Amino acid sequence: MLNLQTPEHLRIASAQLLTRYFAKRAESLEFYRLVRRRGVPAPTFERDYVLYHSWLPGFLDLDANAASAVRSWMHESTDSSSLPVDLAETLAARGWCEAAAPQLDQLLEKAFTVFPAIQNPRELRIFLKEVAARRPRTVVEIGTAAGGALYCLTQLSDPEALLVSIDTPDGLYGEGQDDQECELFKTFAGTRQRLEFIRDRSFHYSTKVDLLEMLDGRKVDLLLIDGDHSYAGAKSDFEMYSELLASDGLIAMHDIMMFPETWGRGCDVGIVWRELAAHYSTSEIKDPDAPPRPPPRELAARLGMPALGFGLVFGKNSK
């Protein structure tokens, strides 16, 4: 009898949640299809559940019985003998149950064709390479939007990591995730990971109280700041949450190329970053070949994603 290696990289979700997500995020997915000149339309599903792999492409429709068998294998760490034979053979043929480290380029492909990340692809790859090298055990993301970056972080973090998403449902950037999307995002995590959501503005005192309760004394290994892009918002996120960082932790601030003179009022992350870079040990990730400002909408697909930039702060000690 066929015995598969591991279910570690399998993820299972409701077909209804995925279909709704693809409909809501259709504009973002279409943009990346045009910019990257590849990609396929969102899939349709014929059964109630969908099985997918952490980084390899494709989906498999499952009925309720097959979904139950997969979940049992994933959560109870038994052998795969309880799986339907045809499903086990398909998983083996696709290589979905082989023990392997995440493949960064394939993960990025999924981030732009399935769960769209609102980042410059070249910059995101460099940032995720740093994350993969660290395998953080505690991650806090401020600003989740469509969930593309969160998806990547769950796959690259420690298998037993705690990840916390802070985002407001009515956020300006990416519309904020709704209740159904949070249910979908929970499927991003491995069976031994813990993924929590704080559905509130990051600068509220109560938000920090909620986070501290979730951390329960743990220090943060990776803090990704990608929320409110105003001067007060971005600066507040750094000041409120950097004190929770582990001594060897990493703070990443996204959109450091945004300035009000090129992006409009309230796009102030670049100003905050300049101030931080004067006082902390930092590094910058920028795509030198991308336009420095958002192109006109009618030219966006041809010119591609602008340089948005990641600013990295290593540890919490000043210069």
N, C-alpha and C positions, 0 to 999 in steps of 0.2 A: 504493500500500500504506500502511496506517495506521502512522504512526510516533509512538510515545508520547514524551513529554518526558523523564521521568526516573524511575528506580526508587528514588530516594533515600528515599522514605517507605514503601516496601514492606517487610514482614517475613514470613518463612516459618518454619513450625514443624511438628513432627510432630503429627499428629492424636492419636496415642496420648498424647503428653505433655500436650496441652491437655485432653483428656478426663479424664485422671488428675488434673490440676490442679483442674479445675472440681469434680470429685467431692470432693477433699480440702478445698477452700475453699467448699463449698456453704453452710455455715452463715453465713459472712461475706457471701456474695453475697445470700443470702436476707434477711439483716438489712438490707442497704442497699436491697433492693427494697421492704421494708416501710417503712423510715424515709422514703425518698424518694418512695414511692407510685408508682413507675414502674420500668421495667426488665423484662426478659424472662428466662425460664429459660435456663440454659446450653444452647448449641447442641449438636447431635449432628453427627457427620461421617461421610461415606460413603466417603471415600478416605483415602489414607495421609498426605497433607500438607495444610496449611491456609495460605492466604495472607491476610494482613490488613494494614491501613494504620495508620500511626503514630497518627493521631487520628480518622480518619473511621470510622464504624461498619461492622460486617459482617465476614463471613468468606467465603472462596471455597475450596471443596474442589479439590484438585489430585491428579492421578495422578503417578506417578514421572517420566514423561517431561515433563509440564508443569512440575513442580517443578524438574527439571534445567534446563529452558530459562529459567525465571525466575531461578534462581541464577546462571546464566551471564551473563544481562543485568545482574543486580545487581552482580556482582563484576568483570566484565570491561569494563564501561562501553561496550559496543557498542550498536548500535541495537536496537530491539525487533522486528526483522523475523523473528527466530527463534522468537518466541512463537506458539503456536497462534492462528489468526485469531479464533476465538470468544472466547478469553481476552483477547486484545488489545482486542477490541471491548467486552467487559465492563469492563475496566479503564478504558478511555476514557469509557464511559458513567457510571461511578461517580466519575470525577475523581480516581482514586487516583494518577495519574502526572503530575500537574501540579506545577510548581515553585512552592512556597508555604511561608511560615513556619507553624510549628505554631499551631493555633487553640486557645487555652487552655481555653475552655469545653467544646469537644468532647473535648479530651484528658482533662479532669476527668471527663467522662461515662464515658469508657473506664476511668478509674481506679476507678470505683465500680460498674461493671456487668460488667467483664471481669476486670481484675486489681485486686482490692480493696485500697485503701489504708486503713490503720487510722488515719485522721485525720478531724478535723472538716472537712467539705467547704468551708465558708466560709474557714476558716483556711488550708487547703491552697491554695486559689486565690490568696490574697494572697502566700503564700510562693512559689508557683511563678511568679507575676508577677515577683518579684524575681530568681528564677533565670533566667527568660527574658531579662530585661534584661541579665544578666551573661554569659550563654552560656559557662559555665565550661569550661575545658579539662582540669581535673583535679578529680575529685570523689571523696570518700570518704564512704561511708554506713555508719554503725555501727548495726546492727539493721535487717534487711531484711524479715523475716517473710514476708508473702504477696507482696511484691514490687511493690505498687502505687506507692509513692513512687519506687522504683528505676525503674519503667517511665517515669514522668513525667520523671525526671531525665535518662534517656538521650535522650528526644525533645527536651529543651530545652537540652541541653549542646552544646558545639561539635561539628561533624561529625567532628572528629578527636580527640575527648576520650578520656581515660583515666578509667574509672570503676571503683572498687574497692568491693565489698560485703564487710563484715565481719559475720559472724553465726555463731552456734554452732548445729549441727544440733538440739540438744536444748534450745533456748532456751525460756524461760518465756513470751515474748510472741510470739504468732502461731505457735508450735510450731517455729520455725526452718525454713529451707528444706532439703529433702532433695536427694539427688543428681539425681533426675529434674527437680526444680524448677530447679535450677541450669542444667541443660541447656536448659530452656524459657527461663529468664531471659536466657540468652546470645542468644536471638533478638530481645531487646528492642533491641539495639545496631544502629546503622547499620554499613554495610560498612567504613567507615573508622574507626569507634570501636573501642576495646579495653575489654572488660568482664572484670574479674578477680574471683575469689572467695577470701576467706580464711575457712576453715571452723573457726573457733576463737573463744575468748572474747577480747574486745577488751583486757582488762587483762593478758593474758599477755605477757611480754616477747617471746616468739617471734613473736607476732602483729605487733608493731611492727617487728621485724626483717624479717618477710616483706613488710610494707607498704613499708618503705624500699627493699627490693630492687625491688619493682614500680615505685615512683616513680622510681628511678634518678636522683635529683637534682632532680626536679620538685617545685615547691611546690604546695600544695593550694589551689585556688580556692574550693572549697565543701566544708565538713565538716559533715555532718548527724549529730548525736548522738541516737540513738533506740534505745539498746540496754538494758542493765541499768538499771532504774529506781531501784535502791537508792541511798542517799547515797554510799556508797563507789564503786559502779559508775559513776554519772553523773559524779562528781567526777574519778575516775580517767580516764575517757574525755576529759574536757576537758584535764586536765593532761598526759596522755601525748601527745595528738595536736594540740593547739593550736599547739605549737611548729613544726609542719610547714606552717602556714598561710602563704600569700603575704601580702605587706604590705597588699595591697588585697583580701584574701580575706574570706570570710564564713563564720562558724560559726553553725549553726542547731541549737538544742537543743529537741527536741520534748517535750511533756507537762509544760510548766512550771506548769500548773495542778494538778498532782498533789501532794497533801500527805497524809501518813499519817493525819491526823485525819479526812479525808473519803474517802480512797481505800483506806486500810488500811496495815498495816505493810509497809515496803519500798517504798512509792510516795513517794519522797523527792525527785523531780526539782525540785519547786518550791522546796525548801529550798536545794538547790545553786544554783538560778538566782538566788535572792535574794542569795546571797553573791557571785556573779559580777557581777550588775548593780551592786553597790556599787563595783566596781573597773574596769569596762570600759565602753566606749561601746556602748550596747545599744538595742534596740527590741523591742517585744512585739507579737505578733499574737494577738488573742483574739476569740472570737465573743461579743459582749455579750448576744446573745439566747438562747444555749444554756444548759442547766442547768450549774451549776458542779461537779456531782459525778455519778457514774454513777447513773442511775435504777434502780429495781428492775427485774429482768429482765423481768417481765411487762408493764412499762410502757415498756420501752426503745424498742420500735418506734414507739410513739405520741409519745413525748417527744423522740426523736431523739438524735443524738450530743451528748454533753456538750462543754463548752469544754475543750479539751486544751492549746492554746496552743503557739506557737513563740516562743522567745527568740532574738533575733539579736544576734550580736557582730560588729561591723564592724572588721576588722583585729585584730591581736593586741596593740595598744598599750593600756596601762591608762589610766585617766582622769588 
